[in-house]
Amino acid sequence: MTQWLGGPGVPLPQSGPIYPAQLFNAPPTFNTYTILLPVGGTIPIPAGEWIVQFGQATTAIEWYDAVSTQWLNVVTGPGGGDRISSDGFNMRVHQQGLVATGGSVTAAGSGYVQATTTITPSSGNSTWMPIISGKVGTITIDAGGTNYSKPPLVFFDSPPSPGVPAIGVAALSTGAVSSITLAAGIPGATAGGAGYLVAPNIAIVPDPFDPNINIITPARAHCVLTGAGTLTGVLLLNSGQTVGSVGSGYTLTVAGAGSSATAATIPVSGSWVAGANDIVVLVRC
C-alpha cells in the first residue's frame, strides 16, 4: 500500500542510491541527495516524488516535450522548492548560465525546403532543427454557438513530432464565438505553430465554470495551413557547452534553398547572463 516515507519520529533515510542501476541509457547512480551542478550542467530528477531545491537564479527545472523534442522550463518559485513528480527521464535540473534555452523565428523568408535547411550557431556546439511550413493560418468560425457567458477554451490537434502546436483564444460577441486569435506558444515557433502536415481539427470547449454551461450550443470552426516554404519553427535540440561571456552569446545562421529567413537565440545575443556552480538538493516526498 502506498504511504508517506516520513512523519513524526520517522526521519527520511539519509543515504543510499537515489539513482537505481538500471538498463542501458538509465540515469546514473549516485549515493547522495546533494549534487554540485556546474554551469551549463544538467542532471535528471530520479523517479518518484521530490522537493527540488537550488540556489542560483539561472538554475531551472525542465521537462521534455515529446512533440517539439525540446526541454522546456517548469515555472517554479525562486530556488525551486516545488514538489516534482518524475519518471526518472523526462524531468531534469539545468544550470542555464551562458547557454541558450530556446530559439525564435525573427524572419520567415521564402523558398525553403525541409530536407536542405540548416541552422548553425556562430560558436559552440549547440544543435538546432529548423521547421519549414505547416503553420495554422486563417481560422473560419462555422457556427458561433449560443449562450456563452465566458470565452470557451480552444484546442488544436498537435502536429507530428517534431513540431510546435498552435494555441489560440476565443472572443465573444453577444454570447457567441466571433473570432479565434492565434497566440505564440512554447519557444520555437511564432503564432500558428509549426510542422503541421494537414490542417488540425479545432475543439471549442465551454469554460467548465461558465454558469450557462448547461444551455450552451457549441461553436464550431476550421482552419487552413499557411507558410509554405517559410521558416516556421526553430527547435533547440541540445544547448551544448557554455559559450561566450555575460552579454555576448552567439548568433544563428539559417541556410538552404530559400532566402531571407533569420532566427535568434533565447536569450538573444547580447543579453546572456552569467551562472555559477549550484548546489542542488533532492528531498524525497
N, C-alpha and C positions, 0 to 999 in steps of 0.2 A: 504494500500500500504506500502511496506517495505521502511523504511527511517532511516537515522542515528539519534542517540539519542542525539547528541551534535552538537555544531557549535559555531561560533562567537556570544557571548552574550547569549548562550543557554547552561548553565552548566549541567553536568550529575547530577541526583539525588544523594544526599549524604547519604540517609538512606533508610530503607525498606528491607524486606527479599530478599536475593538473592537465597534462597532455598525454593521454594514454598512448603507448606504442601501438600503431595500427598498420594497415596495409600501405603499399607504396602511395605516395602523394598525400599521406595523412599529415596533420600538423606535428611539429617536432615535440619531443618530450622534454619538459623542464621540471625540476624538483623545487619549484619556488612559486610564490604568489606575487613576487615583486620583480619587475623587469626593467632594466635600463634601456630605453628605446633611443637609438641615435637619430640625429637629424636626417629626415628623409626615410627613416626606417618604418617597417610595418610588422605587425605580429597578429596572427589570427586569435580571436577570442575562443577559448575551448568550448566544447559542447556543454550546455547547461544554462542555468540562470546565474547571472553575475552582476555585481555592482562594480563598475569600472571607473577608476579614479586616476587623474593625471594632473600635472601642474602647469604645463605650457599652454598659452593661448593658441598656438599653432598646431597642437595635437587634437585629433578628431577621431570619432568613431565612424566607420564607414560600413556600408552594406553593398553587396554585389547585386547589381541589376542585370538579370539574365537576358532582358530584351535589348538593352543598349550595350551590354557587355562592359559596363563601366562600374567602378567603385564610387558610390555617392555618399555624401555626408549624412549622418544621422544627427538631427538637431538635438543637442543636449545643453544642460546648463554649464556655466564656466567650470572647467576642471572635471567635466564628466559627472559621475555620481549617480547616473541614471541606471535603472535595472535593465539589463540586456539579456535577451533570450537568444542563444546561438546554437547552431548545429555543428560548430567547430570549423566550418569552411567559409561561410558566406557573411561573416561579421569580422571586422578587424579594427585595430587601432593603428593610426597612421600619423607620424610626426611630419607635418606638411610644410615645414620651413624650407624655403628656396626650392620648391618643386611646383609644377603645375598641378592643379586639382581638377581641371576640365578645359574645354575649348568652346569657342563660339564662332559662328559664321558672321563675318563682317561685310562680305560682298558675295553674292551668289554666282556671278559670272554667267557664262553660257557655253554650250558646245561640249560639255564634259561627258566622258564615258566611265562607268564604274570601274571597269577592268584595268584602265590605264591611268587613273588619277591617283596621285600620291600626296601626302602631307609630310613635310620634313622639317624638324626643328633646326634652328641655326646653330645650336650647340647641345651637347649632352646626348643621352641615349634613350630619351622617351620615345614611345611609339604611338602613332595616331592612325585612325582609319577615317577616310572620307566617305560620306554617303551622298550619292548622286540621285536626284529625282525623288519622286514619291512623297510629295508634301500635300496635305489637305488644302484645297483652295476654296472655291465658292460653296457655301452651305445654303441650301434651299429649305425653307420651312414648308412642309407639305400640308400640315394641319397644326394650327396654333394651340389646339386644345381649349378647354374652358375651366373656369373656376379656380385657377391658381391664385393663391394669395402670397406665396413666396416663390422666388425663382427656382425652378427644378434643377436637379443635378444632370450634367451632361457627360456621357461616357462614349468614347470612341474605341473600336477594336484596336488592339495593338498591332504594329507591323511585325513581320517576321524578324527574327534576330539575325544580324544586328540592325537596330533601328531605334527611333525615338517616337513614342506615342504622342498623338495630338491630344490637346486638352482644350476645353472651351467653357464659356459661361453663358447662360441664357438670360435674356432680358424679357420683361413682361410689358404688355400693354392691355389694360382693361381685362386682366385675368387670363390672357392668352400669351403664349410664347411668340414674340415678334421677331427675334433675331438670336443668333448664337455667334459670339465673338471668340475667335481663336486667341489663345494666350501662349506665351513662351513657357515651356515646361522645364524638365531637368536639363542640366548643362549638355550642350552638344548640338542643339537644333534651335532654329527660330520658331515662331508660332506656326503651327500646322504639322509639326513632327517631321519625320524623315524616314525614308526607306520603305514606304508603302508600295506594294505591287499592284493592288487594286484598292479602290475607294473603300474605306472602312464603313461598317454599319455605325449608326448613331443611336444610342439609347437615351431617352429623356425620361428621367425618373423623378416623380414628385418628392420634394423635401419631406422626410418622414415626420417632421414636426409642423407641416402645413396643416392648419386647423380645418381646411377644406378637403383633406386627402380622400375622404370617402365619396365626394361628389365630383372629383376632378375627371374630366375627359382628357386622356393622354394626348400630348403633342407628338408629331412625327416630323422627321427631317432626313435629308440625304445630302451627300456631298460629292464633289468631283476632285480628282487629283490635279496638281499643277507642278510647276518647277522642273519639267523635263529638261535634262542636260545641265541643270544648275547644281551647285553645291548646297545641299540642304542640311547636312549634318557633319559635325567634326567630333569624333569619339576619341577620348583618351584611353588607350588600352593599357599603358604602363607609364607611370610618372617618372621612372628611371632614377638616376642619381641626382643629387643636389647639384645645381648649376648656377654660376654667376655669383652675384653679391646682392646685398639689400638694394632694392630699387631697380635692379637690372633685369634679370630673367633672360628669356630668349624669344625669338620671333618664329613664326611658322610660314612655310612656303608651300603653296598649292601648285602642283604641276600636272600636266596631262594634255589631252587633246583640245580642251577648251581654253578660254581666256578670261582674265579679269576677276576670278574668284580670289578672295582673301579670307584668312582665318586668324584668330588670336587666341592666346592662352588665357586661362583664368587662374590667378590674377593676370592682368595684362602686363606685358613687358614694361618695365619702368615703375611698377608698384609692388614688386615682390617683397615679402617680409622675412626677417630672419627667424630662425628657430634655434632651439637648444636641446641638447640631450635631455630626455624627460624620464622620470620615474613613473611607471605605470603599475598600479596596484589592482589586483583582481580579488574581489571578496565574493565567495560563493554564497548564494541565497539558499 
